[in-house]
């Protein structure tokens, strides 16, 4: 896991980790930033220093393909075939948090979710 909002495209023609700009890149960046700005730890961009010391996401967002290449990903497929604007929100460095930690996740993401919904 990580703590970041990633947006299309998740792959590119070369199959390497490189920025892959969609026609609606500015809109996707705006949506991703709307979410990340309300989550202080996410917005700082280095959420998992113990696990991934060199990983950095400026303002808590990343283009999917620039992070790592995922051919045939769901958010790209939905964008290209149904015009659905999807982002992937990674909520934490621990993939399976303990149940007692879930209220902390809610507290960290409540304002982000509300701000994200306001973008509609």
Secondary structure per residue as TSV (DSSP state, phi and psi in degrees):
chain	resnum	aa	ss	phi	psi
A	1	X	-	360.0	174.7
A	2	X	E	-157.7	-172.5
A	3	X	E	-132.1	90.7
A	4	X	E	-164.3	157.0
A	5	X	E	-109.5	121.9
A	6	X	E	-112.2	149.0
A	7	X	E	-135.6	161.1
A	8	X	S	-61.9	155.7
A	9	X	-	-87.4	151.5
A	10	X	S	-93.1	-6.5
A	11	X	-	-146.6	174.1
A	12	X	-	-142.3	172.3
A	13	X	T	-63.7	-26.4
A	14	X	T	-87.1	-14.6
A	15	X	-	72.4	26.2
A	16	X	S	-122.2	166.1
A	17	X	S	-78.2	95.0
A	18	X	S	-147.7	149.4
A	19	X	-	-54.8	127.7
A	20	X	-	-124.5	95.2
A	21	X	-	-77.6	127.6
A	22	X	-	-88.0	164.1
A	23	X	T	-59.8	-24.6
A	24	X	T	-107.5	31.9
A	25	X	H	-54.2	-43.9
A	26	X	H	-62.5	-39.0
A	27	X	H	-66.4	-45.1
A	28	X	H	-61.3	-40.9
A	29	X	H	-63.3	-40.8
A	30	X	H	-62.7	-44.6
A	31	X	H	-62.9	-44.9
A	32	X	H	-63.5	-43.5
A	33	X	H	-66.6	-35.6
A	34	X	H	-57.1	-38.6
A	35	X	H	-75.1	-51.7
A	36	X	H	-67.6	-32.2
A	37	X	T	-60.8	-27.1
A	38	X	T	-89.0	-3.0
A	39	X	-	-117.7	98.9
A	40	X	H	-53.6	-47.6
A	41	X	H	-64.0	-40.4
A	42	X	H	-64.3	-46.9
A	43	X	H	-62.7	-28.9
A	44	X	H	-67.0	-24.6
A	45	X	S	91.8	-9.0
A	46	X	-	-127.6	66.9
A	47	X	T	-76.7	-27.5
A	48	X	T	-118.8	51.1
A	49	X	T	-57.7	-35.3
A	50	X	T	-67.8	-36.1
A	51	X	T	-89.2	-42.0
A	52	X	-	-132.2	78.9
A	53	X	T	-61.1	-24.4
A	54	X	T	-99.4	-4.5
A	55	X	-	-74.3	129.9
A	56	X	-	-143.6	130.2
A	57	X	-	-120.5	104.5
A	58	X	G	-54.3	123.6
A	59	X	G	60.1	20.7
A	60	X	G	74.8	19.2
A	61	X	E	-131.4	159.2
A	62	X	E	-156.4	148.8
A	63	X	E	-71.3	130.4
A	64	X	H	-53.0	-48.2
A	65	X	H	-68.4	-28.5
A	66	X	H	-69.5	-33.1
A	67	X	H	-72.2	-60.9
A	68	X	-	-160.3	147.6
A	69	X	-	-78.7	127.7
A	70	X	-	-130.4	92.7
A	71	X	T	-68.7	136.2
A	72	X	T	75.1	24.3
A	73	X	-	-70.0	155.2
A	74	X	H	-62.3	-44.4
A	75	X	H	-67.3	-34.7
A	76	X	H	-69.1	-43.5
A	77	X	H	-60.9	-48.2
A	78	X	H	-62.9	-38.4
A	79	X	H	-65.0	-47.6
A	80	X	H	-73.2	-34.2
A	81	X	H	-104.7	-16.9
A	82	X	H	-131.8	0.9
A	83	X	-	61.2	27.5
A	84	X	-	-90.0	125.1
A	85	X	-	-90.1	104.3
A	86	X	-	-114.3	146.9
A	87	X	E	-125.9	159.9
A	88	X	E	-109.5	124.3
A	89	X	E	-107.6	111.9
A	90	X	E	-88.3	121.1
A	91	X	E	-95.1	-7.0
A	92	X	E	179.4	163.7
A	93	X	S	-73.1	-24.5
A	94	X	-	-97.3	120.2
A	95	X	S	-66.6	-38.1
A	96	X	S	-124.1	82.6
A	97	X	-	-69.5	155.8
A	98	X	-	-70.3	150.5
A	99	X	G	-55.8	-38.5
A	100	X	G	-68.8	-13.4
A	101	X	G	-89.0	-11.3
A	102	X	H	-60.9	-37.8
A	103	X	H	-59.2	-33.4
A	104	X	H	-64.1	-41.9
A	105	X	H	-63.3	-40.5
A	106	X	H	-62.3	-46.2
A	107	X	H	-61.2	-38.9
A	108	X	H	-72.7	-23.7
A	109	X	H	-116.4	-6.7
A	110	X	H	-57.8	-52.4
A	111	X	H	-64.5	-36.0
A	112	X	H	-62.0	-44.5
A	113	X	H	-63.6	-42.0
A	114	X	H	-64.2	-43.6
A	115	X	H	-64.3	-38.7
A	116	X	H	-61.6	-44.7
A	117	X	H	-64.6	-33.1
A	118	X	H	-63.2	-21.7
A	119	X	T	-67.7	-19.2
A	120	X	-	-60.9	360.0
